[in-house]
Amino acid sequence: MKKVLFVLFVVVMIITSCQTKTKVAPVDLAAAKATVTELLDKFSSGMKSKDANALTSLFTDDCLICGTDSKEMLNKADWSNMMVQTFADTSLNMNYTIDKREIRVSKDGNSAIALEQTFFKSFSQKMPVRIIYHLVKGNDNWLFDFFSISFIPNNEDIGKLNKALE
């Protein structure tokens, strides 16, 4: 009986050690970051050229978009419609310069979070805007699945804002 158990143990060890090991290809995080940067630049170009269709194509079908108003939690179709209406205003100037950009790509290279800060002078000359994106990669294609844009007052201005809202 001991011989049978020993032989069985040896056979199991041989079979286990002969299994092919799948190697995980290393992710080129610098290349992923460069691709995410390109997508952010496409988004910025679409905003500046007021091209709602180009912007909408950069988002997943099940994305969530949070606007500057607390009631603006939109799906892709609602956001696209809002952009078409907003961009119809020919007096609206959408030119802006990104003052700060941070990109963090996940270790597996399949998602990223990006942050940009700017001033949309058409909306506020004094309060900066922070845009936060979450991107996902599928079929070697990056898309936004989350987008949030918020005004970010400086801490020293919060008291002034509270008084103005009374």
CNS distance restraints for C-alpha pairs under 8 A (distance, minus, plus):
assign (resid   1 and name CA) (resid   5 and name CA) 6.30 0.50 0.50
assign (resid   2 and name CA) (resid   6 and name CA) 6.08 0.50 0.50
assign (resid   3 and name CA) (resid   7 and name CA) 6.06 0.50 0.50
assign (resid   4 and name CA) (resid   8 and name CA) 6.00 0.50 0.50
assign (resid   5 and name CA) (resid   9 and name CA) 6.00 0.50 0.50
assign (resid   6 and name CA) (resid  10 and name CA) 6.21 0.50 0.50
assign (resid   7 and name CA) (resid  11 and name CA) 6.15 0.50 0.50
assign (resid   8 and name CA) (resid  12 and name CA) 6.18 0.50 0.50
assign (resid   9 and name CA) (resid  13 and name CA) 6.20 0.50 0.50
assign (resid  10 and name CA) (resid  14 and name CA) 6.17 0.50 0.50
assign (resid  11 and name CA) (resid  15 and name CA) 6.16 0.50 0.50
assign (resid  12 and name CA) (resid  16 and name CA) 6.00 0.50 0.50
assign (resid  13 and name CA) (resid  17 and name CA) 6.03 0.50 0.50
assign (resid  14 and name CA) (resid  18 and name CA) 6.13 0.50 0.50
assign (resid  15 and name CA) (resid  19 and name CA) 6.66 0.50 0.50
assign (resid  27 and name CA) (resid 107 and name CA) 7.44 0.50 0.50
assign (resid  27 and name CA) (resid 108 and name CA) 6.47 0.50 0.50
assign (resid  27 and name CA) (resid 109 and name CA) 5.97 0.50 0.50
assign (resid  28 and name CA) (resid  32 and name CA) 6.37 0.50 0.50
assign (resid  28 and name CA) (resid 109 and name CA) 7.58 0.50 0.50
assign (resid  29 and name CA) (resid  33 and name CA) 6.02 0.50 0.50
assign (resid  29 and name CA) (resid 105 and name CA) 6.68 0.50 0.50
assign (resid  29 and name CA) (resid 107 and name CA) 7.53 0.50 0.50
assign (resid  29 and name CA) (resid 109 and name CA) 6.44 0.50 0.50
assign (resid  30 and name CA) (resid  34 and name CA) 6.20 0.50 0.50
assign (resid  31 and name CA) (resid  35 and name CA) 6.26 0.50 0.50
assign (resid  32 and name CA) (resid  36 and name CA) 6.21 0.50 0.50
assign (resid  32 and name CA) (resid 105 and name CA) 7.10 0.50 0.50
assign (resid  32 and name CA) (resid 109 and name CA) 6.61 0.50 0.50
assign (resid  33 and name CA) (resid  37 and name CA) 6.09 0.50 0.50
assign (resid  33 and name CA) (resid 103 and name CA) 6.85 0.50 0.50
assign (resid  33 and name CA) (resid 104 and name CA) 7.56 0.50 0.50
assign (resid  33 and name CA) (resid 105 and name CA) 6.45 0.50 0.50
assign (resid  34 and name CA) (resid  38 and name CA) 6.32 0.50 0.50
assign (resid  35 and name CA) (resid  39 and name CA) 6.43 0.50 0.50
assign (resid  35 and name CA) (resid 142 and name CA) 7.79 0.50 0.50
assign (resid  36 and name CA) (resid  40 and name CA) 6.26 0.50 0.50
assign (resid  36 and name CA) (resid 103 and name CA) 7.85 0.50 0.50
assign (resid  36 and name CA) (resid 112 and name CA) 7.79 0.50 0.50
assign (resid  36 and name CA) (resid 135 and name CA) 7.93 0.50 0.50
assign (resid  36 and name CA) (resid 142 and name CA) 7.11 0.50 0.50
assign (resid  37 and name CA) (resid  41 and name CA) 6.15 0.50 0.50
assign (resid  37 and name CA) (resid 103 and name CA) 7.93 0.50 0.50
assign (resid  38 and name CA) (resid  42 and name CA) 6.20 0.50 0.50
assign (resid  39 and name CA) (resid  43 and name CA) 6.23 0.50 0.50
assign (resid  39 and name CA) (resid  58 and name CA) 7.72 0.50 0.50
assign (resid  39 and name CA) (resid 142 and name CA) 7.53 0.50 0.50
assign (resid  39 and name CA) (resid 143 and name CA) 7.86 0.50 0.50
assign (resid  40 and name CA) (resid  44 and name CA) 6.25 0.50 0.50
assign (resid  41 and name CA) (resid  45 and name CA) 6.11 0.50 0.50
assign (resid  42 and name CA) (resid  46 and name CA) 6.08 0.50 0.50
assign (resid  42 and name CA) (resid  55 and name CA) 7.97 0.50 0.50
assign (resid  43 and name CA) (resid  47 and name CA) 6.26 0.50 0.50
assign (resid  43 and name CA) (resid  55 and name CA) 5.98 0.50 0.50
assign (resid  43 and name CA) (resid  58 and name CA) 7.46 0.50 0.50
assign (resid  44 and name CA) (resid  48 and name CA) 6.21 0.50 0.50
assign (resid  45 and name CA) (resid  49 and name CA) 6.03 0.50 0.50
assign (resid  46 and name CA) (resid  50 and name CA) 5.75 0.50 0.50
assign (resid  46 and name CA) (resid  51 and name CA) 5.02 0.50 0.50
assign (resid  46 and name CA) (resid  52 and name CA) 7.03 0.50 0.50
assign (resid  46 and name CA) (resid  54 and name CA) 5.96 0.50 0.50
assign (resid  46 and name CA) (resid  55 and name CA) 5.61 0.50 0.50
assign (resid  47 and name CA) (resid  51 and name CA) 6.46 0.50 0.50
assign (resid  47 and name CA) (resid  52 and name CA) 7.71 0.50 0.50
assign (resid  47 and name CA) (resid  55 and name CA) 7.30 0.50 0.50
assign (resid  47 and name CA) (resid  94 and name CA) 6.40 0.50 0.50
assign (resid  47 and name CA) (resid  95 and name CA) 7.96 0.50 0.50
assign (resid  48 and name CA) (resid  93 and name CA) 7.93 0.50 0.50
assign (resid  48 and name CA) (resid  94 and name CA) 4.99 0.50 0.50
assign (resid  48 and name CA) (resid  95 and name CA) 5.28 0.50 0.50
assign (resid  48 and name CA) (resid  96 and name CA) 7.58 0.50 0.50
assign (resid  49 and name CA) (resid  94 and name CA) 7.74 0.50 0.50
assign (resid  50 and name CA) (resid  87 and name CA) 5.49 0.50 0.50
assign (resid  50 and name CA) (resid  94 and name CA) 7.42 0.50 0.50
assign (resid  51 and name CA) (resid  55 and name CA) 6.41 0.50 0.50
assign (resid  51 and name CA) (resid  87 and name CA) 7.79 0.50 0.50
assign (resid  52 and name CA) (resid  56 and name CA) 6.05 0.50 0.50
assign (resid  52 and name CA) (resid  80 and name CA) 6.19 0.50 0.50
assign (resid  52 and name CA) (resid  83 and name CA) 5.68 0.50 0.50
assign (resid  52 and name CA) (resid  84 and name CA) 5.79 0.50 0.50
assign (resid  52 and name CA) (resid  87 and name CA) 7.67 0.50 0.50
assign (resid  53 and name CA) (resid  57 and name CA) 6.28 0.50 0.50
assign (resid  53 and name CA) (resid  80 and name CA) 7.46 0.50 0.50
assign (resid  54 and name CA) (resid  58 and name CA) 7.00 0.50 0.50
assign (resid  55 and name CA) (resid  59 and name CA) 7.49 0.50 0.50
assign (resid  56 and name CA) (resid  76 and name CA) 7.05 0.50 0.50
assign (resid  56 and name CA) (resid  80 and name CA) 6.08 0.50 0.50
assign (resid  58 and name CA) (resid 143 and name CA) 5.36 0.50 0.50
assign (resid  58 and name CA) (resid 144 and name CA) 6.16 0.50 0.50
assign (resid  59 and name CA) (resid  63 and name CA) 6.42 0.50 0.50
assign (resid  59 and name CA) (resid  76 and name CA) 7.29 0.50 0.50
assign (resid  59 and name CA) (resid 143 and name CA) 5.19 0.50 0.50
assign (resid  59 and name CA) (resid 144 and name CA) 4.60 0.50 0.50
assign (resid  59 and name CA) (resid 145 and name CA) 5.89 0.50 0.50
assign (resid  60 and name CA) (resid  76 and name CA) 7.80 0.50 0.50
assign (resid  60 and name CA) (resid 143 and name CA) 5.94 0.50 0.50
assign (resid  60 and name CA) (resid 144 and name CA) 6.05 0.50 0.50
assign (resid  60 and name CA) (resid 145 and name CA) 5.31 0.50 0.50
assign (resid  61 and name CA) (resid  76 and name CA) 6.35 0.50 0.50
assign (resid  61 and name CA) (resid 145 and name CA) 7.99 0.50 0.50
assign (resid  62 and name CA) (resid  75 and name CA) 6.95 0.50 0.50
assign (resid  62 and name CA) (resid  76 and name CA) 7.01 0.50 0.50
assign (resid  62 and name CA) (resid 145 and name CA) 6.90 0.50 0.50
assign (resid  63 and name CA) (resid  75 and name CA) 6.03 0.50 0.50
assign (resid  63 and name CA) (resid  76 and name CA) 6.11 0.50 0.50
assign (resid  63 and name CA) (resid 144 and name CA) 7.10 0.50 0.50
assign (resid  63 and name CA) (resid 145 and name CA) 4.22 0.50 0.50
assign (resid  63 and name CA) (resid 146 and name CA) 5.50 0.50 0.50
assign (resid  64 and name CA) (resid  73 and name CA) 6.83 0.50 0.50
assign (resid  64 and name CA) (resid  74 and name CA) 5.90 0.50 0.50
assign (resid  64 and name CA) (resid  75 and name CA) 5.32 0.50 0.50
assign (resid  64 and name CA) (resid  76 and name CA) 7.11 0.50 0.50
assign (resid  64 and name CA) (resid 145 and name CA) 6.33 0.50 0.50
assign (resid  64 and name CA) (resid 146 and name CA) 4.94 0.50 0.50
assign (resid  64 and name CA) (resid 147 and name CA) 6.53 0.50 0.50
assign (resid  65 and name CA) (resid  72 and name CA) 7.71 0.50 0.50
assign (resid  65 and name CA) (resid  73 and name CA) 5.72 0.50 0.50
assign (resid  65 and name CA) (resid  74 and name CA) 5.01 0.50 0.50
assign (resid  65 and name CA) (resid  75 and name CA) 6.23 0.50 0.50
assign (resid  65 and name CA) (resid  76 and name CA) 7.41 0.50 0.50
assign (resid  65 and name CA) (resid  79 and name CA) 7.06 0.50 0.50
assign (resid  65 and name CA) (resid 146 and name CA) 5.78 0.50 0.50
assign (resid  65 and name CA) (resid 147 and name CA) 4.78 0.50 0.50
assign (resid  65 and name CA) (resid 148 and name CA) 5.84 0.50 0.50
assign (resid  66 and name CA) (resid  72 and name CA) 5.51 0.50 0.50
assign (resid  66 and name CA) (resid  73 and name CA) 4.61 0.50 0.50
assign (resid  66 and name CA) (resid  74 and name CA) 6.28 0.50 0.50
assign (resid  66 and name CA) (resid 147 and name CA) 6.14 0.50 0.50
assign (resid  66 and name CA) (resid 148 and name CA) 4.51 0.50 0.50
assign (resid  66 and name CA) (resid 149 and name CA) 6.39 0.50 0.50
assign (resid  67 and name CA) (resid  71 and name CA) 7.96 0.50 0.50
assign (resid  67 and name CA) (resid  72 and name CA) 4.97 0.50 0.50
assign (resid  67 and name CA) (resid  73 and name CA) 6.60 0.50 0.50
assign (resid  67 and name CA) (resid  74 and name CA) 7.89 0.50 0.50
assign (resid  67 and name CA) (resid 148 and name CA) 5.97 0.50 0.50
assign (resid  67 and name CA) (resid 149 and name CA) 5.33 0.50 0.50
assign (resid  67 and name CA) (resid 150 and name CA) 6.87 0.50 0.50
assign (resid  68 and name CA) (resid  72 and name CA) 6.97 0.50 0.50
assign (resid  68 and name CA) (resid 148 and name CA) 7.85 0.50 0.50
assign (resid  68 and name CA) (resid 149 and name CA) 5.62 0.50 0.50
assign (resid  68 and name CA) (resid 150 and name CA) 4.90 0.50 0.50
assign (resid  68 and name CA) (resid 151 and name CA) 6.70 0.50 0.50
assign (resid  74 and name CA) (resid  78 and name CA) 5.66 0.50 0.50
assign (resid  74 and name CA) (resid  79 and name CA) 5.71 0.50 0.50
assign (resid  75 and name CA) (resid  79 and name CA) 6.10 0.50 0.50
assign (resid  76 and name CA) (resid  80 and name CA) 6.07 0.50 0.50
assign (resid  77 and name CA) (resid  81 and name CA) 6.22 0.50 0.50
assign (resid  78 and name CA) (resid  82 and name CA) 6.19 0.50 0.50
assign (resid  79 and name CA) (resid  83 and name CA) 6.13 0.50 0.50
assign (resid  80 and name CA) (resid  84 and name CA) 6.26 0.50 0.50
assign (resid  81 and name CA) (resid  85 and name CA) 6.33 0.50 0.50
assign (resid  82 and name CA) (resid  86 and name CA) 6.03 0.50 0.50
assign (resid  83 and name CA) (resid  87 and name CA) 5.83 0.50 0.50
assign (resid  84 and name CA) (resid  88 and name CA) 6.18 0.50 0.50
assign (resid  85 and name CA) (resid  89 and name CA) 7.35 0.50 0.50
assign (resid  87 and name CA) (resid  92 and name CA) 7.29 0.50 0.50
assign (resid  92 and name CA) (resid 122 and name CA) 6.64 0.50 0.50
assign (resid  93 and name CA) (resid 122 and name CA) 5.99 0.50 0.50
assign (resid  94 and name CA) (resid 120 and name CA) 7.12 0.50 0.50
assign (resid  94 and name CA) (resid 122 and name CA) 7.14 0.50 0.50
assign (resid  95 and name CA) (resid 120 and name CA) 7.63 0.50 0.50
assign (resid  96 and name CA) (resid 118 and name CA) 6.91 0.50 0.50
assign (resid  96 and name CA) (resid 119 and name CA) 6.56 0.50 0.50
assign (resid  96 and name CA) (resid 120 and name CA) 6.08 0.50 0.50
assign (resid  96 and name CA) (resid 121 and name CA) 7.60 0.50 0.50
assign (resid  97 and name CA) (resid 118 and name CA) 6.15 0.50 0.50
assign (resid  97 and name CA) (resid 119 and name CA) 7.38 0.50 0.50
assign (resid  98 and name CA) (resid 116 and name CA) 6.45 0.50 0.50
assign (resid  98 and name CA) (resid 117 and name CA) 5.94 0.50 0.50
assign (resid  98 and name CA) (resid 118 and name CA) 4.96 0.50 0.50
assign (resid  98 and name CA) (resid 119 and name CA) 7.97 0.50 0.50
assign (resid  99 and name CA) (resid 116 and name CA) 7.32 0.50 0.50
assign (resid  99 and name CA) (resid 117 and name CA) 5.56 0.50 0.50
assign (resid  99 and name CA) (resid 118 and name CA) 5.25 0.50 0.50
assign (resid 100 and name CA) (resid 115 and name CA) 7.85 0.50 0.50
assign (resid 100 and name CA) (resid 116 and name CA) 5.45 0.50 0.50
assign (resid 100 and name CA) (resid 117 and name CA) 5.12 0.50 0.50
assign (resid 100 and name CA) (resid 118 and name CA) 7.16 0.50 0.50
assign (resid 101 and name CA) (resid 114 and name CA) 7.22 0.50 0.50
assign (resid 101 and name CA) (resid 115 and name CA) 5.57 0.50 0.50
assign (resid 101 and name CA) (resid 116 and name CA) 4.44 0.50 0.50
assign (resid 101 and name CA) (resid 117 and name CA) 6.68 0.50 0.50
assign (resid 102 and name CA) (resid 114 and name CA) 5.57 0.50 0.50
assign (resid 102 and name CA) (resid 115 and name CA) 5.18 0.50 0.50
assign (resid 102 and name CA) (resid 116 and name CA) 6.61 0.50 0.50
assign (resid 103 and name CA) (resid 112 and name CA) 7.01 0.50 0.50
assign (resid 103 and name CA) (resid 113 and name CA) 5.92 0.50 0.50
assign (resid 103 and name CA) (resid 114 and name CA) 4.35 0.50 0.50
assign (resid 103 and name CA) (resid 115 and name CA) 6.54 0.50 0.50
assign (resid 104 and name CA) (resid 112 and name CA) 5.49 0.50 0.50
assign (resid 104 and name CA) (resid 113 and name CA) 5.35 0.50 0.50
assign (resid 104 and name CA) (resid 114 and name CA) 6.29 0.50 0.50
assign (resid 105 and name CA) (resid 109 and name CA) 6.07 0.50 0.50
assign (resid 105 and name CA) (resid 110 and name CA) 7.73 0.50 0.50
assign (resid 105 and name CA) (resid 111 and name CA) 6.05 0.50 0.50
assign (resid 105 and name CA) (resid 112 and name CA) 4.19 0.50 0.50
assign (resid 105 and name CA) (resid 113 and name CA) 6.57 0.50 0.50
assign (resid 106 and name CA) (resid 110 and name CA) 6.52 0.50 0.50
assign (resid 106 and name CA) (resid 111 and name CA) 5.54 0.50 0.50
assign (resid 106 and name CA) (resid 112 and name CA) 5.70 0.50 0.50
assign (resid 109 and name CA) (resid 137 and name CA) 7.81 0.50 0.50
assign (resid 110 and name CA) (resid 136 and name CA) 5.84 0.50 0.50
assign (resid 110 and name CA) (resid 137 and name CA) 4.87 0.50 0.50
assign (resid 110 and name CA) (resid 138 and name CA) 7.41 0.50 0.50
assign (resid 111 and name CA) (resid 134 and name CA) 7.33 0.50 0.50
assign (resid 111 and name CA) (resid 135 and name CA) 5.45 0.50 0.50
assign (resid 111 and name CA) (resid 136 and name CA) 4.35 0.50 0.50
assign (resid 111 and name CA) (resid 137 and name CA) 5.89 0.50 0.50
assign (resid 112 and name CA) (resid 134 and name CA) 5.83 0.50 0.50
assign (resid 112 and name CA) (resid 135 and name CA) 5.11 0.50 0.50
assign (resid 112 and name CA) (resid 136 and name CA) 6.55 0.50 0.50
assign (resid 113 and name CA) (resid 132 and name CA) 7.31 0.50 0.50
assign (resid 113 and name CA) (resid 133 and name CA) 5.66 0.50 0.50
assign (resid 113 and name CA) (resid 134 and name CA) 4.53 0.50 0.50
assign (resid 113 and name CA) (resid 135 and name CA) 6.20 0.50 0.50
assign (resid 114 and name CA) (resid 132 and name CA) 5.81 0.50 0.50
assign (resid 114 and name CA) (resid 133 and name CA) 5.10 0.50 0.50
assign (resid 114 and name CA) (resid 134 and name CA) 6.44 0.50 0.50
assign (resid 114 and name CA) (resid 135 and name CA) 7.93 0.50 0.50
assign (resid 115 and name CA) (resid 130 and name CA) 6.99 0.50 0.50
assign (resid 115 and name CA) (resid 131 and name CA) 5.64 0.50 0.50
assign (resid 115 and name CA) (resid 132 and name CA) 4.57 0.50 0.50
assign (resid 115 and name CA) (resid 133 and name CA) 6.32 0.50 0.50
assign (resid 116 and name CA) (resid 130 and name CA) 5.70 0.50 0.50
assign (resid 116 and name CA) (resid 131 and name CA) 5.14 0.50 0.50
assign (resid 116 and name CA) (resid 132 and name CA) 6.60 0.50 0.50
assign (resid 117 and name CA) (resid 128 and name CA) 6.83 0.50 0.50
assign (resid 117 and name CA) (resid 129 and name CA) 5.61 0.50 0.50
assign (resid 117 and name CA) (resid 130 and name CA) 4.50 0.50 0.50
assign (resid 117 and name CA) (resid 131 and name CA) 6.31 0.50 0.50
assign (resid 118 and name CA) (resid 128 and name CA) 5.70 0.50 0.50
assign (resid 118 and name CA) (resid 129 and name CA) 5.36 0.50 0.50
assign (resid 118 and name CA) (resid 130 and name CA) 6.64 0.50 0.50
assign (resid 119 and name CA) (resid 124 and name CA) 7.18 0.50 0.50
assign (resid 119 and name CA) (resid 125 and name CA) 7.01 0.50 0.50
assign (resid 119 and name CA) (resid 126 and name CA) 7.96 0.50 0.50
assign (resid 119 and name CA) (resid 127 and name CA) 6.95 0.50 0.50
assign (resid 119 and name CA) (resid 128 and name CA) 4.75 0.50 0.50
assign (resid 119 and name CA) (resid 129 and name CA) 5.65 0.50 0.50
assign (resid 120 and name CA) (resid 124 and name CA) 6.17 0.50 0.50
assign (resid 120 and name CA) (resid 125 and name CA) 7.31 0.50 0.50
assign (resid 120 and name CA) (resid 128 and name CA) 7.34 0.50 0.50
assign (resid 120 and name CA) (resid 129 and name CA) 6.95 0.50 0.50
assign (resid 121 and name CA) (resid 125 and name CA) 4.79 0.50 0.50
assign (resid 124 and name CA) (resid 128 and name CA) 7.57 0.50 0.50
assign (resid 127 and name CA) (resid 151 and name CA) 6.35 0.50 0.50
assign (resid 127 and name CA) (resid 152 and name CA) 6.39 0.50 0.50
assign (resid 127 and name CA) (resid 153 and name CA) 5.52 0.50 0.50
assign (resid 127 and name CA) (resid 154 and name CA) 7.73 0.50 0.50
assign (resid 128 and name CA) (resid 151 and name CA) 5.84 0.50 0.50
assign (resid 128 and name CA) (resid 152 and name CA) 5.63 0.50 0.50
assign (resid 128 and name CA) (resid 153 and name CA) 6.70 0.50 0.50
assign (resid 129 and name CA) (resid 149 and name CA) 6.79 0.50 0.50
assign (resid 129 and name CA) (resid 150 and name CA) 5.52 0.50 0.50
assign (resid 129 and name CA) (resid 151 and name CA) 4.42 0.50 0.50
assign (resid 129 and name CA) (resid 152 and name CA) 5.68 0.50 0.50
assign (resid 130 and name CA) (resid 149 and name CA) 5.77 0.50 0.50
assign (resid 130 and name CA) (resid 150 and name CA) 5.41 0.50 0.50
assign (resid 130 and name CA) (resid 151 and name CA) 6.32 0.50 0.50
assign (resid 130 and name CA) (resid 152 and name CA) 6.49 0.50 0.50
assign (resid 131 and name CA) (resid 147 and name CA) 7.14 0.50 0.50
assign (resid 131 and name CA) (resid 148 and name CA) 5.60 0.50 0.50
assign (resid 131 and name CA) (resid 149 and name CA) 4.40 0.50 0.50
assign (resid 131 and name CA) (resid 150 and name CA) 6.51 0.50 0.50
assign (resid 132 and name CA) (resid 146 and name CA) 7.94 0.50 0.50
assign (resid 132 and name CA) (resid 147 and name CA) 5.73 0.50 0.50
assign (resid 132 and name CA) (resid 148 and name CA) 5.16 0.50 0.50
assign (resid 132 and name CA) (resid 149 and name CA) 6.49 0.50 0.50
assign (resid 133 and name CA) (resid 144 and name CA) 6.65 0.50 0.50
assign (resid 133 and name CA) (resid 145 and name CA) 7.76 0.50 0.50
assign (resid 133 and name CA) (resid 146 and name CA) 5.56 0.50 0.50
assign (resid 133 and name CA) (resid 147 and name CA) 4.57 0.50 0.50
assign (resid 133 and name CA) (resid 148 and name CA) 6.54 0.50 0.50
assign (resid 134 and name CA) (resid 144 and name CA) 5.78 0.50 0.50
assign (resid 134 and name CA) (resid 145 and name CA) 5.88 0.50 0.50
assign (resid 134 and name CA) (resid 146 and name CA) 4.95 0.50 0.50
assign (resid 134 and name CA) (resid 147 and name CA) 6.55 0.50 0.50
assign (resid 135 and name CA) (resid 142 and name CA) 6.42 0.50 0.50
assign (resid 135 and name CA) (resid 143 and name CA) 5.41 0.50 0.50
assign (resid 135 and name CA) (resid 144 and name CA) 4.33 0.50 0.50
assign (resid 135 and name CA) (resid 145 and name CA) 5.71 0.50 0.50
assign (resid 135 and name CA) (resid 146 and name CA) 7.04 0.50 0.50
assign (resid 136 and name CA) (resid 142 and name CA) 5.59 0.50 0.50
assign (resid 136 and name CA) (resid 143 and name CA) 5.60 0.50 0.50
assign (resid 136 and name CA) (resid 144 and name CA) 6.39 0.50 0.50
assign (resid 136 and name CA) (resid 145 and name CA) 6.69 0.50 0.50
assign (resid 137 and name CA) (resid 141 and name CA) 5.39 0.50 0.50
assign (resid 137 and name CA) (resid 142 and name CA) 4.38 0.50 0.50
assign (resid 137 and name CA) (resid 143 and name CA) 6.51 0.50 0.50
assign (resid 138 and name CA) (resid 142 and name CA) 6.51 0.50 0.50
assign (resid 153 and name CA) (resid 157 and name CA) 6.20 0.50 0.50
assign (resid 153 and name CA) (resid 158 and name CA) 6.59 0.50 0.50
assign (resid 154 and name CA) (resid 158 and name CA) 6.86 0.50 0.50
assign (resid 157 and name CA) (resid 161 and name CA) 6.30 0.50 0.50
assign (resid 158 and name CA) (resid 162 and name CA) 6.14 0.50 0.50
assign (resid 159 and name CA) (resid 163 and name CA) 6.30 0.50 0.50
assign (resid 160 and name CA) (resid 164 and name CA) 6.20 0.50 0.50
assign (resid 161 and name CA) (resid 165 and name CA) 6.21 0.50 0.50
assign (resid 162 and name CA) (resid 166 and name CA) 6.58 0.50 0.50
